[in-house]
Amino acid sequence: MMKPILPIIAAGLTLALLAGCSTPGVFKKRSDLVSNPAACGAKRFEVYFDQDQARLTTAAREAISLTATQLQGCDVTKVQVLGLADARTGTPASNQSLSERRARSVAEALAVAGLPAPAFEIAAAGAEGAVVNGVNDPLRRRTEVLIQAQPRR
């Protein structure tokens, strides 16, 4: 009479799996599997403005403060600030001036928050920056910020 082989195979597999649970080094620590994004790396964010304004909003100040806090302890190597304006209103000259004022207000706030001013590159695109693929983009009432940072050595 032949004994059923399936229960024997199942018992053997169960023992093998249980043996792996008690073997040190078989399973990795959670910290080895889950990584946190590096605080010191490229950061990109946008600061939006009210129409015809270069004054920072509360949300803009919060975004700048949060970014500066995240970069504490990092070596900030470059800060690019690009001011933009909406081409639907104003003359090209007034939009260029507005874009410049927006870029300066963001750069000043970043410097006050602790980012190194020598790393800054400030530019303004005026109304020219408001046209994307030949279409006016109303969300161009903003300043784009790109920060390059690395861990301190």
C-alpha contacts under 8 A as a table, 3 or more apart, distances in Angstrom:
res1	aa1	res2	aa2	distance
4	P	7	P	6.69
4	P	8	I	7.67
5	I	8	I	5.33
5	I	9	I	6.38
6	L	9	I	5.20
6	L	10	A	6.19
7	P	10	A	5.08
7	P	11	A	6.13
8	I	11	A	5.15
8	I	12	G	6.24
9	I	12	G	5.10
9	I	13	L	6.25
10	A	13	L	5.20
10	A	14	T	6.18
11	A	14	T	5.14
11	A	15	L	6.28
12	G	15	L	5.21
12	G	16	A	6.27
13	L	16	A	5.06
13	L	17	L	6.19
14	T	17	L	5.21
14	T	18	L	6.15
15	L	18	L	5.12
15	L	19	A	6.04
16	A	19	A	5.13
16	A	20	G	6.44
17	L	20	G	5.21
17	L	21	C	6.71
18	L	21	C	5.23
18	L	22	S	6.98
19	A	22	S	5.56
19	A	23	T	6.45
20	G	23	T	5.14
20	G	26	V	6.74
21	C	24	P	7.97
21	C	26	V	7.59
21	C	27	F	7.90
23	T	26	V	6.00
24	P	27	F	7.42
25	G	28	K	6.77
28	K	32	D	6.32
28	K	33	L	7.09
29	K	32	D	5.31
29	K	33	L	6.79
30	R	33	L	5.13
30	R	34	V	6.03
31	S	34	V	5.31
31	S	35	S	6.75
32	D	35	S	7.15
38	A	41	G	6.22
39	A	70	Q	6.00
39	A	71	L	6.31
39	A	74	C	7.81
40	C	70	Q	7.87
40	C	71	L	6.11
40	C	74	C	5.47
40	C	75	D	7.65
40	C	149	A	5.25
40	C	150	Q	4.68
40	C	151	P	5.36
41	G	148	Q	6.09
41	G	149	A	4.81
41	G	150	Q	5.42
41	G	151	P	7.88
42	A	146	L	7.10
42	A	147	I	5.57
42	A	148	Q	4.61
42	A	149	A	5.93
43	K	67	T	7.78
43	K	145	V	7.97
43	K	146	L	5.77
43	K	147	I	5.08
43	K	148	Q	6.64
43	K	149	A	7.98
44	R	144	E	7.53
44	R	145	V	5.63
44	R	146	L	4.51
44	R	147	I	6.38
45	F	144	E	6.22
45	F	145	V	5.43
45	F	146	L	6.77
46	E	142	R	6.53
46	E	143	T	5.68
46	E	144	E	4.61
46	E	145	V	5.95
47	V	60	A	5.39
47	V	63	A	7.67
47	V	106	V	7.81
47	V	142	R	5.33
47	V	143	T	5.14
47	V	144	E	6.51
47	V	145	V	7.75
48	Y	57	T	7.86
48	Y	60	A	6.83
48	Y	141	R	5.92
48	Y	142	R	4.23
48	Y	143	T	6.54
49	F	52	D	7.98
49	F	53	Q	6.14
49	F	54	A	6.51
49	F	55	R	7.16
49	F	56	L	6.73
49	F	57	T	6.84
49	F	141	R	5.56
49	F	142	R	5.62
50	D	53	Q	5.38
50	D	54	A	7.75
50	D	141	R	7.10
51	Q	141	R	6.78
52	D	98	L	7.16
53	Q	98	L	7.38
53	Q	102	R	7.78
54	A	98	L	6.61
54	A	99	S	7.88
54	A	101	R	5.80
54	A	102	R	4.56
54	A	105	S	6.83
55	R	102	R	7.31
55	R	105	S	7.01
56	L	60	A	5.74
56	L	61	R	6.46
56	L	105	S	7.12
56	L	106	V	7.46
57	T	60	A	5.08
57	T	61	R	6.38
58	T	61	R	5.18
58	T	62	E	6.25
59	A	62	E	5.05
59	A	63	A	6.21
60	A	63	A	5.14
60	A	64	I	6.25
61	R	64	I	5.16
61	R	65	S	6.05
61	R	109	A	7.58
62	E	65	S	5.06
62	E	66	L	5.98
63	A	66	L	5.18
63	A	67	T	6.15
64	I	67	T	5.24
64	I	68	A	6.17
64	I	109	A	7.20
64	I	110	L	6.29
64	I	113	A	7.43
65	S	68	A	5.13
65	S	69	T	6.14
65	S	110	L	7.88
65	S	113	A	6.30
66	L	69	T	5.11
66	L	70	Q	6.22
67	T	70	Q	5.07
67	T	71	L	6.30
68	A	71	L	5.15
68	A	72	Q	6.42
68	A	110	L	7.30
68	A	113	A	5.97
68	A	114	G	6.68
68	A	115	L	6.84
69	T	72	Q	5.38
71	L	74	C	5.31
71	L	76	V	7.70
71	L	149	A	7.54
73	G	151	P	7.18
73	G	152	R	6.68
74	C	149	A	6.13
74	C	150	Q	5.65
74	C	151	P	4.83
74	C	152	R	5.33
75	D	149	A	5.42
75	D	150	Q	5.27
75	D	151	P	5.87
75	D	152	R	5.20
76	V	79	V	7.57
76	V	115	L	7.07
76	V	116	P	7.07
76	V	119	A	7.33
76	V	147	I	7.23
76	V	148	Q	5.96
76	V	149	A	4.21
76	V	150	Q	6.57
77	T	119	A	5.85
77	T	147	I	7.75
77	T	148	Q	5.60
77	T	149	A	5.55
77	T	150	Q	7.60
78	K	119	A	4.65
78	K	120	F	6.05
78	K	121	E	7.48
78	K	146	L	7.99
78	K	147	I	5.70
78	K	148	Q	5.05
78	K	149	A	7.16
79	V	119	A	5.62
79	V	120	F	4.60
79	V	121	E	6.06
79	V	145	V	7.13
79	V	146	L	5.86
79	V	147	I	4.49
79	V	148	Q	6.46
80	Q	120	F	5.88
80	Q	121	E	4.77
80	Q	122	I	6.01
80	Q	123	A	7.91
80	Q	144	E	7.92
80	Q	145	V	5.64
80	Q	146	L	5.09
80	Q	147	I	6.31
81	V	103	A	5.91
81	V	106	V	7.50
81	V	107	A	6.75
81	V	120	F	7.43
81	V	121	E	6.22
81	V	122	I	4.87
81	V	123	A	6.23
81	V	143	T	6.65
81	V	144	E	5.78
81	V	145	V	4.70
81	V	146	L	6.68
82	L	99	S	7.95
82	L	103	A	5.84
82	L	122	I	6.06
82	L	123	A	4.81
82	L	124	A	5.26
82	L	125	A	7.09
82	L	143	T	5.38
82	L	144	E	5.15
82	L	145	V	6.57
83	G	99	S	4.42
83	G	100	E	5.88
83	G	101	R	7.70
83	G	102	R	5.54
83	G	103	A	4.47
83	G	123	A	6.31
83	G	124	A	4.44
83	G	125	A	6.19
83	G	126	G	7.19
83	G	142	R	6.37
83	G	143	T	4.35
83	G	144	E	6.61
84	L	96	Q	7.97
84	L	98	L	7.90
84	L	99	S	4.79
84	L	100	E	8.00
84	L	102	R	7.63
84	L	124	A	6.09
84	L	125	A	5.40
84	L	126	G	5.31
84	L	127	A	6.95
84	L	129	G	5.85
84	L	130	A	6.76
84	L	140	R	5.60
84	L	141	R	5.92
84	L	142	R	5.49
84	L	143	T	5.76
84	L	144	E	7.94
85	A	95	N	5.66
85	A	96	Q	7.37
85	A	98	L	6.75
85	A	99	S	5.50
85	A	125	A	7.48
85	A	126	G	5.22
85	A	127	A	5.30
85	A	129	G	6.95
85	A	130	A	6.08
85	A	140	R	5.33
85	A	141	R	4.84
85	A	142	R	6.77
86	D	89	T	6.57
86	D	95	N	7.31
86	D	126	G	7.83
86	D	127	A	5.83
86	D	130	A	5.37
86	D	136	N	7.58
86	D	137	D	7.01
86	D	138	P	5.69
86	D	139	L	7.29
86	D	140	R	5.25
86	D	141	R	5.53
87	A	90	G	7.00
87	A	92	P	7.67
87	A	95	N	7.18
87	A	126	G	7.92
87	A	127	A	4.54
87	A	128	E	7.38
87	A	130	A	5.65
87	A	131	V	7.46
87	A	136	N	6.61
87	A	137	D	8.00
87	A	138	P	7.85
88	R	136	N	7.29
88	R	138	P	7.67
90	G	94	S	5.91
90	G	95	N	6.10
91	T	94	S	5.17
91	T	95	N	6.10
92	P	95	N	5.16
92	P	96	Q	6.10
92	P	126	G	6.89
92	P	127	A	5.90
92	P	128	E	7.97
93	A	96	Q	5.11
93	A	97	S	6.23
93	A	126	G	7.82
94	S	97	S	5.04
94	S	98	L	6.06
95	N	98	L	4.97
95	N	99	S	6.05
95	N	126	G	4.83
95	N	127	A	5.43
96	Q	99	S	5.12
96	Q	100	E	6.25
96	Q	124	A	6.72
96	Q	125	A	6.52
96	Q	126	G	3.74
96	Q	127	A	6.46
97	S	100	E	5.11
97	S	101	R	6.25
97	S	126	G	7.13
98	L	101	R	5.10
98	L	102	R	6.15
98	L	126	G	7.15
99	S	102	R	5.11
99	S	103	A	6.20
99	S	124	A	5.21
99	S	125	A	6.53
99	S	126	G	5.15
99	S	143	T	7.86
100	E	103	A	5.15
100	E	104	R	6.16
100	E	123	A	6.97
100	E	124	A	5.12
100	E	126	G	7.63
101	R	104	R	5.07
101	R	105	S	6.10
102	R	105	S	5.20
102	R	106	V	6.32
102	R	142	R	7.55
102	R	143	T	6.56
103	A	106	V	5.31
103	A	107	A	6.09
103	A	122	I	6.49
103	A	123	A	6.88
103	A	124	A	6.70
103	A	143	T	6.10
104	R	107	A	5.01
104	R	108	E	5.96
104	R	122	I	7.38
105	S	108	E	5.20
105	S	109	A	6.24
106	V	109	A	5.13
106	V	110	L	6.16
106	V	143	T	7.48
107	A	110	L	5.06
107	A	111	A	6.18
107	A	120	F	7.56
107	A	122	I	7.51
108	E	111	A	5.10
108	E	112	V	6.17
109	A	112	V	5.04
109	A	113	A	6.10
110	L	113	A	4.98
110	L	114	G	6.53
110	L	115	L	5.70
111	A	114	G	5.17
111	A	115	L	4.84
111	A	116	P	6.16
111	A	117	A	5.74
112	V	115	L	7.29
116	P	119	A	5.77
116	P	120	F	7.44
117	A	120	F	5.43
125	A	128	E	5.73
125	A	129	G	4.82
126	G	129	G	5.77
126	G	130	A	7.33
127	A	130	A	5.09
127	A	131	V	7.33
128	E	131	V	6.03
129	G	132	V	7.52
129	G	140	R	7.31
130	A	136	N	5.60
130	A	137	D	5.35
130	A	138	P	7.20
130	A	140	R	5.34
131	V	134	G	5.64
131	V	135	V	5.23
131	V	136	N	4.43
131	V	137	D	5.84
132	V	135	V	5.26
132	V	136	N	6.32
132	V	137	D	6.45
137	D	140	R	5.81
138	P	141	R	6.88
139	L	142	R	7.06
140	R	143	T	8.00
